[in-house]
């Protein structure tokens, strides 16, 4: 869980308190929706160049 805690942050002042990736304005929900729609990790990384593969993996492991 430490790994997830280092990647996923919750800040009331950012994205209405939704879990985000490393304090960026990219929510865990957004990444999970892309994956559930069939997007590949490679495509998500192309669309969000500030992310790395470990960020997506943390989203998959995250449970509030």
C-alpha positions as CSV (number, residue, x, y, z in Angstrom):
1,X,0.0,0.0,0.0
2,X,2.9,2.4,0.5
3,X,3.5,2.2,-3.3
4,X,-0.1,3.3,-3.9
5,X,0.1,6.0,-1.3
6,X,3.2,7.5,-3.1
7,X,1.2,7.6,-6.4
8,X,-2.4,8.4,-5.4
9,X,-3.2,11.6,-3.6
10,X,-6.4,13.1,-2.2
11,X,-6.6,16.9,-1.7
12,X,-9.9,18.6,-1.0
13,X,-8.6,21.6,-3.1
14,X,-7.9,19.5,-6.2
15,X,-10.5,17.9,-8.4
16,X,-13.2,18.2,-5.7
17,X,-11.3,15.9,-3.4
18,X,-11.3,13.0,-5.9
19,X,-8.2,10.7,-5.8
20,X,-5.6,12.0,-8.3
21,X,-2.3,10.8,-9.6
22,X,0.7,12.4,-7.8
23,X,-1.3,15.6,-7.2
24,X,-1.9,16.3,-10.9
25,X,-5.3,17.1,-12.2
26,X,-5.7,13.6,-13.6
27,X,-8.1,11.5,-11.5
28,X,-7.9,7.8,-10.8
29,X,-11.5,7.6,-12.1
30,X,-10.5,9.1,-15.5
31,X,-7.7,6.5,-16.0
32,X,-10.0,3.6,-14.9
33,X,-12.7,4.9,-17.4
34,X,-10.2,4.9,-20.2
35,X,-9.1,1.4,-19.4
36,X,-12.7,0.1,-19.1
37,X,-13.4,1.6,-22.5
38,X,-10.6,-0.5,-23.9
39,X,-7.8,2.0,-24.1
40,X,-4.3,0.5,-23.8
41,X,-1.8,1.7,-21.2
42,X,0.4,2.8,-24.1
43,X,-2.4,5.0,-25.5
44,X,-3.1,6.5,-22.1
45,X,0.5,7.3,-21.7
46,X,0.6,9.0,-25.1
47,X,-2.5,11.1,-24.2
48,X,-1.0,12.0,-20.8
49,X,2.8,12.3,-21.2
50,X,3.3,13.4,-17.6
51,X,2.2,9.9,-16.4
52,X,4.3,6.8,-16.2
53,X,3.3,3.1,-16.4
54,X,3.5,2.8,-12.5
55,X,0.8,5.5,-12.2
56,X,-1.6,3.4,-14.2
57,X,-0.8,0.3,-12.2
58,X,-1.4,2.2,-9.0
59,X,-4.9,3.2,-10.3
60,X,-5.7,-0.4,-10.9
61,X,-4.7,-1.3,-7.4
62,X,-6.4,1.6,-5.7
63,X,-9.4,1.0,-3.5
64,X,-10.7,3.9,-1.4
